[in-house]
């Protein structure tokens, strides 16, 4: 709601529409937004067809020159006003995040706080020196190198952190002078699209600089293929990432892929068992495990595995499952029937292969309880596959080298956590893990606006978003020489 009692944003202006130089009817029809916890229809948004994407790409390209030439202070003003508007409308964002993505209110608050941090950090990017003065090859000459915007950036977003992941790419891209085509996931097109468009509309972003184009795979492929798009930033599964990279590769576009993970939480024999188990519970059960940075393996020294498992089971049993809007609920529903069925298959096949369910393991519709498995071997789906659900496979080890080898036994390489009574010892183990991120005596699921976020292997193509890495991702170098002063 706004201060005058009117709903923000007004459904009349955006229902059934896309945002492309204003709110417009789409060529691709509409889709219903469904609340996972209840099955109720929440809203209707427009679906961008390939024709809509082509028009949006042309509009973004037309706006790119003026936006790139805008004074950094003008871009900063837009980012600051967007930050102010996000604070003003935080309750609306929280409600939509809870209802669309099925996270508890604390998850909505986290996304808002993290998105505000991304906007603040982007302000700093906009004001950084654009380049450097180089030593000329000829005396008295000039040699300059500076960063210029790429042009039009396509951002293809997932459903599990719709606001945060939109702003994480959008804010630095805009700050550095690019225009953006944002395609939110069809499961969360309001919190990851409509509200973001209204946020920047209120902030005074010029027409055409941001286009928001909800839709499914066809829309995403159209964004990746559009000839006006110079770069695609994609967050999602490795399977879809391959498709996006292939489509973008036809146009030799820059592609930033932030994909999945099979992340390990390693507990050495000198660790604080209670602290490690709490970190393990948060890492696996938080937001139903529906995060690329969730812990998908709990590797625990054999001397501690019984105590650790008991503590982890204890945490799991205290977590109430239900509608995330209900006070006291910690675990909401899985986002879709397809994903709930997948989690069920992974657990059931692992149990059939000899794994044991210590708690949980049986779903009720979309509601899947926090689940702990032991007797997990390395041939089971619970070990090999990214579960993307609240399932904690516990695997014992006897030596550090064994733990490192088990943790690295995956094609993914996103994040990890190592627990030990010695930070130096944990760091020595962490340095041998093949991951883009690692955290000592902490959860596996962390991010920060000033940190380069990304992974190795199937977790990404080596790209990073966050901190100074965003400067590399969203600009390119230009070099100028002259025989004298310029």
Long-range contacts (C-beta under 8 A, 24 or more apart in sequence): 1-91, 1-92, 2-89, 8-89, 8-92, 8-198, 9-194, 9-195, 9-198, 11-43, 14-45, 14-194, 14-197, 14-198, 15-43, 15-44, 15-45, 16-44, 16-45, 16-46, 17-45, 17-46, 18-45, 18-46, 18-47, 18-48, 18-52, 18-56, 18-211, 18-212, 18-213, 18-214, 19-193, 19-194, 19-197, 19-201, 19-210, 19-211, 19-212, 19-213, 20-48, 20-52, 20-55, 20-56, 20-59, 20-211, 20-212, 20-213, 21-59, 21-207, 21-208, 21-211, 22-207, 26-52, 27-51, 27-52, 28-52, 28-215, 28-219, 31-186, 31-189, 31-214, 31-215, 33-100, 33-187, 33-188, 33-189, 33-190, 35-99, 35-100, 35-102, 36-102, 36-332, 36-333, 36-334, 36-335, 36-336, 36-366, 37-99, 37-102, 37-322, 37-323, 37-324, 37-325, 37-332, 37-333, 37-366, 38-323, 42-99, 42-100, 42-190, 43-190, 43-194, 45-189, 45-190, 45-193, 45-194, 45-214, 46-214, 47-186, 47-214, 47-215, 47-216, 47-219, 48-183, 48-213, 48-214, 48-215, 48-219, 48-222, 49-215, 49-218, 49-219, 49-222, 50-218, 50-219, 50-222, 52-213, 53-181, 53-213, 53-219, 53-222, 53-223, 53-226, 54-222, 54-226, 56-181, 56-211, 56-213, 57-152, 57-181, 57-223, 57-226, 57-227, 57-228, 57-229, 58-228, 59-207, 59-208, 59-211, 60-152, 60-179, 60-180, 60-181, 60-208, 60-209, 60-211, 60-228, 61-151, 61-152, 61-179, 61-228, 62-208, 63-179, 63-206, 63-207, 63-208, 63-209, 64-149, 64-151, 64-152, 64-178, 64-179, 66-206, 67-149, 67-174, 67-177, 67-178, 67-179, 67-206, 67-209, 68-148, 68-149, 68-151, 68-177, 68-178, 70-177, 72-126, 72-127, 75-126, 75-174, 75-175, 75-177, 76-123, 76-126, 76-127, 76-175, 77-204, 78-174, 78-200, 78-203, 78-204, 78-205, 79-119, 79-122, 79-123, 79-126, 79-171, 79-174, 79-175, 79-203, 80-119, 80-123, 81-202, 81-203, 81-204, 82-119, 82-199, 82-200, 82-202, 82-203, 82-205, 83-116, 83-119, 83-120, 84-203, 85-199, 85-202, 85-203, 86-112, 86-115, 86-116, 86-119, 86-199, 87-116, 89-195, 89-199, 92-195, 93-163, 93-191, 93-195, 96-190, 96-191, 96-195, 97-162, 97-163, 97-188, 97-191, 98-324, 98-325, 99-325, 100-159, 100-162, 100-187, 100-188, 100-190, 100-191, 100-192, 101-159, 101-160, 101-161, 101-162, 101-187, 101-188, 101-191, 101-335, 102-288, 102-324, 102-332, 102-333, 102-334, 102-335, 102-366, 103-287, 103-324, 103-332, 104-287, 104-324, 104-329, 104-330, 104-331, 104-332, 105-324, 105-325, 107-286, 107-287, 107-324, 110-164, 111-161, 111-162, 111-163, 111-164, 112-163, 114-164, 114-168, 114-447, 114-449, 115-163, 115-164, 115-166, 115-167, 115-168, 117-448, 117-449, 118-164, 118-167, 118-168, 118-171, 118-172, 118-449, 119-167, 119-171, 120-449, 121-171, 121-172, 121-449, 121-450, 121-466, 121-467, 122-171, 122-172, 122-174, 122-175, 122-470, 123-175, 125-172, 125-175, 125-176, 125-470, 125-471, 126-175, 126-176, 128-471, 131-477, 134-479, 136-481, 137-481, 138-483, 140-483, 140-484, 140-485, 141-481, 141-482, 141-483, 141-484, 142-480, 142-481, 142-482, 142-483, 142-484, 142-485, 142-486, 143-479, 143-480, 143-481, 144-479, 144-480, 144-481, 144-486, 145-477, 145-478, 145-479, 145-480, 146-477, 146-478, 146-480, 147-176, 147-471, 147-475, 147-476, 147-477, 147-478, 148-177, 148-475, 148-476, 148-477, 148-478, 149-176, 149-177, 149-178, 149-474, 149-475, 150-178, 150-230, 150-231, 150-254, 150-474, 150-475, 150-476, 151-178, 151-179, 151-228, 151-230, 152-178, 152-179, 152-180, 152-181, 152-226, 152-228, 152-229, 152-230, 153-178, 153-179, 153-180, 153-181, 153-229, 153-230, 153-231, 153-232, 153-233, 153-474, 154-180, 154-181, 154-183, 154-223, 154-224, 154-226, 154-229, 154-231, 154-232, 154-233, 155-180, 155-181, 155-182, 155-183, 155-232, 155-233, 156-183, 156-220, 156-223, 156-224, 156-232, 156-233, 156-234, 156-235, 156-236, 156-244, 157-182, 157-183, 157-184, 157-185, 157-192, 157-193, 157-235, 158-185, 158-235, 158-236, 159-185, 159-187, 159-188, 159-192, 159-335, 160-287, 160-290, 160-291, 160-292, 160-335, 161-291, 162-188, 162-191, 162-192, 162-193, 163-191, 163-192, 163-195, 163-196, 165-192, 165-235, 166-192, 166-193, 166-196, 167-196, 168-453, 168-465, 168-466, 169-233, 169-235, 169-465, 170-196, 170-210, 172-465, 172-470, 172-471, 172-473, 172-474, 173-233, 173-474, 174-200, 174-205, 174-209, 174-210, 176-470, 176-471, 176-474, 176-475, 177-475, 178-231, 178-474, 179-208, 179-209, 179-210, 180-209, 180-210, 180-211, 181-211, 181-213, 181-223, 181-226, 181-229, 182-210, 182-211, 182-212, 182-213, 183-212, 183-213, 183-214, 183-215, 183-219, 183-220, 183-223, 184-212, 184-214, 186-214, 186-215, 186-216, 187-335, 187-336, 189-214, 217-243, 220-244, 221-247, 224-248, 224-253, 225-250, 225-251, 227-251, 229-253, 230-254, 231-255, 231-256, 231-473, 231-474, 232-256, 233-258, 233-465, 233-473, 234-258, 235-259, 235-292, 238-412, 238-458, 238-459, 241-460, 245-461, 254-473, 255-461, 255-463, 256-460, 256-461, 256-463, 256-464, 256-465, 256-473, 257-460, 257-461, 257-463, 258-292, 258-453, 258-454, 258-455, 258-459, 258-460, 258-463, 258-465, 259-292, 259-412, 259-414, 259-455, 259-458, 259-459, 259-460, 260-292, 260-386, 260-388, 260-412, 260-414, 260-458, 260-459, 261-292, 261-293, 261-294, 261-296, 261-386, 261-412, 261-413, 261-414, 261-415, 261-455, 261-459, 262-296, 262-297, 262-384, 262-385, 262-386, 262-410, 262-412, 263-293, 263-294, 263-295, 263-296, 263-297, 263-412, 263-414, 263-415, 263-416, 263-417, 263-435, 263-444, 264-295, 264-296, 264-297, 264-298, 264-299, 264-406, 264-407, 264-416, 264-417, 264-433, 264-444, 265-295, 265-297, 265-298, 265-299, 265-416, 265-417, 265-419, 265-443, 265-444, 266-299, 266-403, 266-407, 266-416, 266-417, 266-418, 266-419, 266-429, 266-433, 267-298, 267-299, 267-300, 267-301, 267-304, 267-308, 267-419, 268-301, 268-400, 268-403, 268-418, 268-419, 268-420, 268-421, 268-425, 268-426, 268-429, 269-301, 269-303, 269-304, 270-420, 270-421, 270-422, 270-425, 271-301, 271-304, 271-419, 271-420, 271-421, 271-441, 272-419, 272-421, 272-441, 273-304, 273-307, 273-308, 273-311, 274-311, 275-419, 275-441, 276-300, 276-308, 276-419, 276-441, 277-308, 277-311, 277-312, 277-314, 277-315, 278-311, 278-315, 279-417, 279-419, 279-441, 279-442, 279-443, 280-308, 280-312, 280-315, 280-392, 281-312, 281-315, 281-316, 281-319, 281-370, 281-392, 282-443, 282-445, 283-417, 283-443, 283-444, 283-445, 284-370, 284-390, 284-391, 284-392, 285-315, 285-316, 285-319, 285-330, 285-331, 285-370, 285-390, 285-392, 286-443, 286-445, 287-332, 288-331, 288-332, 288-333, 288-334, 288-368, 288-389, 288-390, 289-387, 289-388, 289-389, 289-390, 289-391, 290-334, 290-335, 290-339, 290-388, 290-389, 291-388, 291-445, 292-414, 292-459, 293-414, 293-415, 293-437, 293-444, 293-445, 293-446, 293-447, 294-388, 294-444, 294-445, 295-392, 295-417, 295-443, 295-444, 295-445, 296-386, 296-387, 296-393, 297-383, 297-393, 297-395, 297-406, 297-407, 298-392, 298-393, 298-394, 298-395, 299-395, 299-396, 299-397, 299-403, 299-406, 299-407, 300-394, 300-395, 300-396, 300-397, 301-396, 301-397, 301-398, 301-403, 302-396, 302-397, 302-398, 305-374, 305-394, 305-396, 308-394, 309-358, 309-372, 309-374, 309-394, 312-372, 312-392, 312-394, 313-358, 313-359, 313-372, 315-370, 316-359, 316-360, 316-369, 316-370, 316-371, 316-372, 316-392, 317-359, 317-370, 319-369, 319-370, 321-367, 321-368, 321-369, 321-370, 322-367, 331-367, 331-369, 331-370, 331-390, 332-367, 333-365, 333-366, 333-367, 333-368, 334-363, 334-366, 334-367, 334-368, 334-389, 335-366, 336-366, 337-366, 339-388, 339-389, 340-365, 340-366, 340-368, 340-389, 342-388, 342-389, 343-368, 343-387, 343-388, 343-389, 343-391, 344-368, 345-381, 346-381, 346-382, 346-385, 346-387, 346-389, 346-391, 347-371, 347-373, 347-382, 347-391, 349-380, 349-381, 350-376, 350-380, 350-381, 350-382, 350-383, 350-393, 353-377, 353-379, 353-380, 354-380, 355-380, 355-382, 355-393, 360-390, 360-391, 378-406, 378-409, 384-410, 386-412, 400-429, 403-429, 404-429, 404-432, 404-433, 407-433, 408-432, 408-433, 408-434, 410-457, 411-457, 411-458, 412-455, 412-457, 412-458, 412-459, 413-455, 413-456, 413-457, 413-458, 413-459, 414-454, 414-455, 414-456, 414-459, 414-460, 415-439, 415-444, 415-445, 415-446, 415-455, 416-444, 417-441, 417-442, 417-443, 417-444, 435-459, 436-460, 436-464
